[in-house]
Amino acid sequence: MSESKKSRPFLRGLAVLLPSVLTLWLLVKAYQFIDSTIAEPINRGIRSAFSQIPKHFPNLAESLALTPDQDTLDAEAIAQHISKNDTTAMQELSNTLFADAVNSWWVDHPWMNLLGLLVAAIIVYVSGRLVGGFIGRALYRRIEKIMVAVPVIRKVYPYIKQLVDFLISDEDKPKFSRVVAVEYPRKGIWSVGFMTGGSLQSIETQLPDSITVFIPSSPTPFTGYTITVQRKDTIDLPITVEEAIRFAVSGGVLVPDHQIEAGVQSKEPAKIEPKNPNKE
């Protein structure tokens, strides 16, 4: 058995497992990033707020089971050589013990870490609702002007905003109305592209009934070329935008099932046997 045949089961195993493993790995890494950079700071703030309860709401602190009892307080006071007559020191010690109890209780209940994610989701939702109103939009525009006015931030912020708007926002995003095929980059070579709309007015006067087509590059369809052609020089393709993107990313390997002719799926180019110079 040749080495290539021996390695085929291993390669097939990689082809089957890698997509699932990489997808799960990306999801786990995304969750860890969100949990460490967004949820954990919020959880830390919530724990700090709980720790301030004895200072501002002593009656509430006493009603909670986390409040240290007198025996524990006396033992800690003796360990730290604090006199019972020192009211301020005893109060600070009680607050410290309460904060430690809050942290210990939080560690014993891991599901509380989801509270930070919930608060973050609520903040995002409320921000979206506020920006949808007149006052929110005015405040958002004001914040954007401040961001753009800062010397260093104005070099980065516009590009990050443009990327986020492209990935998330429905506004200011190219609208791919349909998938077409055009002869590009020269006659006789057909490329799959997305019709984005009409052409510029200056071009329309010289090239009537022209449209703008975005030709994605492989394997990164986020980049490509924007061309203008006449509508009659395009062929409408009965495939969705998602199918066309998969076709571009895979370099033409992932062809929609309804676009594969019977008996053509397994067709491969004929192999050319190398010439043996000794057979002459």
N, C-alpha and C positions, 0 to 999 in steps of 0.2 A: 504494500500500500504506500503510495507516495506521501510526501510530507504535506502537500496541499490538502489531500483527502483526510489526513489525520487531524488537521487543524480546523476542518469545516465544522464539526460539532461544537468546538469551542467558540468559533466565530458566530455560529447560529445562536449559541447561548448568550453571547454578548449582545447580539442584535435584539434578543427577546428581553433580556433583563435590564440593559443599560437605560432605555427610555424611562422605565418605571423607577429605577433606582435614582437616576438623575433628577427626575421630577420630584420625588420625595425628598431628596437632598436639598433641592432648591427651596421647597416649601419649608423644610425645617430651618434652613439658614435664614430665610426671610422672617420666620417667626422669632428666631433667636435675636435677630437684629432689631425687630420691632419691640420685643420684650425688654432688651437691654438698653435701648436708646430712647424709648418712648414710655413703655409701661412702667419700668422700674423707677425712673425719676418721679412719675406721678404717684406710685405706691409709696416712695420715700416721703413725698410731701404729705400724703394721707397719714402715714405713721407719725410724722412730726406734728401734724395737726391734732391727732389723738393724744399725743404726749403733752399738749398744752391744756388739756381739759382740767387737770387739778388746779391750775393757776386761775382760770377764768370761770370754771363751773365746778367748784368743790363739791357741791351736793350731787351733781351727776357722777363725779369721780367716785364718791362713796357708794353710790348705788351699783356701780360696776363691780364685777367679781375680780377685776384686775387690780383693784386697790390693795396695797399691802396691809396686812393686819398689824396690830400694835406689837405683837411679839416679834414679828420679822423686822419691824422698824426699830425696835429697841436693840435687837441683835446687831443690825447693821450700824446703828449709832454707836454701840460699844466697840464694834470692830474698827470704826473710824474715829473713835475717841471724841464723839460729839456729846456734849452735855444736853440733858433733856430740857434744861432751861434756855438753851440757845434755840429760840423759836425759828429764826430765819434759816439756820443750818438744818434743822429738822425738817422744815418745809421743803428745802431744796433736795434733801435726801429722799423724802417721800415722792417728790416729782421724778427723781432719777429712777427710783424703784418702779414707779408706775410706767415710765417709758420703757424700761427693761422688760416689764411684764407684757406691754403691748407688742414689743418686737418678738418676744418668745411665743406669744399667742399667734402672731402672724406666721411665724415659721412652722408652727404646729398645724396650721391650716393653709396648705399650699394653694388651694383653690382661690384664696384671697388675692393672689397675684393677677388673676383675671380682671380684678377691679380696675387696674390701671388701663387695660385694653378697653374696658367698657367706658371709662371716663374719656379716653382719647377718641373713641368712636362718637360719643355724645358731643364732644368739642368740635369735631369735624362736621357733624351734622348741623349743629347750631351755627357754625361759621358759614356753612353753605346756605342756610336759611336767611342769615343776616345779609349776606352778599346779594341775595336775590331781591332785597328791598332797596328803596331809593337811598336811605341813609347808609345802609351797608355798602352799597356801590360807591357812594361818595367817599366814605371812609377808606375803602379799599384803594380807590384811585389816589387818595392822599398818601397812603402808606407806600404805594408804588412810586410816587414822585420822590418820597424821602429815600427809598431804596436806590433809585436811579441816581440820586444826587450824591450819594457817598462814592468817593473816587474809586475804591477797590471793588465794592459790591457791584457797581454799575457795569463792570467788565464781565461779571459772571451771571448776575441775576437774569438779564434778558434771555440768555441762551438756555438757562435752566427752566425758565418759565415757558419758553417756546417748546422745549422737549416735553414738559409735563402737560401742556395744553394738547400736544399731539397725541400723547398716550392716553390721557384721561378725559379731557374736556371734549364735549361735542361741538363747541364753538371754535371757529378759526381752524378747523381740521379739514384737510382735503377730502372732498366728497367724491368717492369713486362710484360714479353712476353705473358703469357697466365695464365689462372686460372685452377688449378688442384685440385684434391682431393687425399689425401694420408692417410694411416693408421697411425695416430699419436694421442696421445702419446703411444698407444699400438695397437696390432692387434685387429681388430674388432671395433675400434673407428676411424671414418673417419673425417678428418679436411679439411677445404677449405683453400688453400694457393695459393701463386703466384710463378710461376717459374721465377727465376732471372737469370739463366744461367747454365753453366756447373759447375762441382765440382772442387775441388782442384786437382792438378796433383797427389799428394801423395795418395789421396783417389781414384782417377780414376784408378790407377794401381791395387788396391785391389778390387775395386768395378766398373767394366767396365760399360760404358754407364750410368753413374750416373749424376744426375742433382741436383742443389741447389734450395730449395723451402723455401720461407718465409711464416711462419704461423702467421697471425696477431692475436692479442688478442682482446677480446671484453670487453668494448665498445670502446677501444682506439686502433685502428688498426695501429698507429704509432709505437707501441711496439709489440714484439712477439718473435718468435724463428726461427732460421735459421737451417734447417736440410738438409741432403744429402741422397737421395734415388735413387734407380735404376729407370730408365724411365719406365720400364715395371710394376713397382709397383704403378704407378700413373694413375689417370683417368682424361682425359681432360674434362673440364666442358664447355658447350656452353654458357657461360655468360661473360659479359664484366668485366673489372677491377672495374669500378664504381659500377656495381651491386654487385660484391663480397664485396666491401668495405661497401656498405649499409647493406648487409647481416650480416657482422661482427659487425658493429656499433650497429645495432638493436638487436643483440643477436639471429638472425635467424628469426625475425618477418617479416622483409621486404624481402620477397622472390620474385624474378622476376616472372612476370605473366606467361611467357612461361615455367616456371619450376613448376607451381602449377597444380596438377592433378585435374581433374573434380571431384567435390564432396568432396575434401579433405581440401579445404580452411577453412571451418568452423568446421572441426573435432576437438573435444576437448577430453581430457582424461576423462574417466568415473569418476564421483564423488563417493567417498566412504562415505557412511553414517556412522556417529559415532554410536557405540553400546550404547544402553541404558541399564545400569546395572539393572534397575528396572524390565525390561522385561526378566525375567528368569523363 
